[in-house]
Amino acid sequence: MTRAEVEQKLKDEGQNLFHLTLRHSTQGLPKPTELKKSRRQVARLKTVLQEDKLGKTKLASGAKTA
């Protein structure tokens, strides 16, 4: 996965978390565990980005090799 893909996934998951939180506070959720799963996924993606920044793990560069 490239850094851009991880950042896009983080953006999408962040929006999903926002909508779940909003629905949870107004209507309630049929599966409240979805809120927990979404929060953890955001944390995982942020961890991957931070580890890449610190050099602990290396994300793909995005350049395709033939």
N, C-alpha and C positions, 0 to 999 in steps of 0.2 A: 504494500500500500504506500502511496506517496503522501507527502506532507499535505498537499492540496486536498487529496481525498479524505484524509483524517480531519482536516479543518472543515470540509464540507459536511462530513458526517456529524461533527460536533455542532455545527450550525443547525442542521436538521434535527438532531436529537434535542438540542436546546429549545427549539421551537415546539417540539413535541412535548417536552417537559412543561413548558409554559402553558400549553393548552390543557394538558392533563391537570395541572395545578389549578387552573381556572375552573375547569369542569368539576374538580373535586370540591372546591369551595362553594360552588353555586348549586350543582345538581347532585353531586355524589357520583362515584364511579362504580360500575358493576364489578370491576376487578381492581380493588385498591392496590394490589401488588404491582400493577403496571407503573404506578407512580414511583415506587421503590426501584423497580428495574430500570426505569428511565434515568433516575438520579444516579444510579450506579454506573450506567453506560456513559453518561456525561463525565463522571469522575475517571473512568477508564480511559476515555479519549484524551482528557486533559493530562493524564499521567503519561500517556504515550507521547504526546507533544512535548511535555517537559523533559522526559528522558531523552528524546531526540535532541532537544536544545542543549542539554548537559553532556551529550555524547555517550550516554550509557547504552542506548540502542540506536540503530541507524535505520531510518526510513528510506524507502526507494527514492531515487532522485527525480523520477518522472520522465527521464530521457529513455526512450525505447531503443533497445539495441537489436540489431538484425541478426 
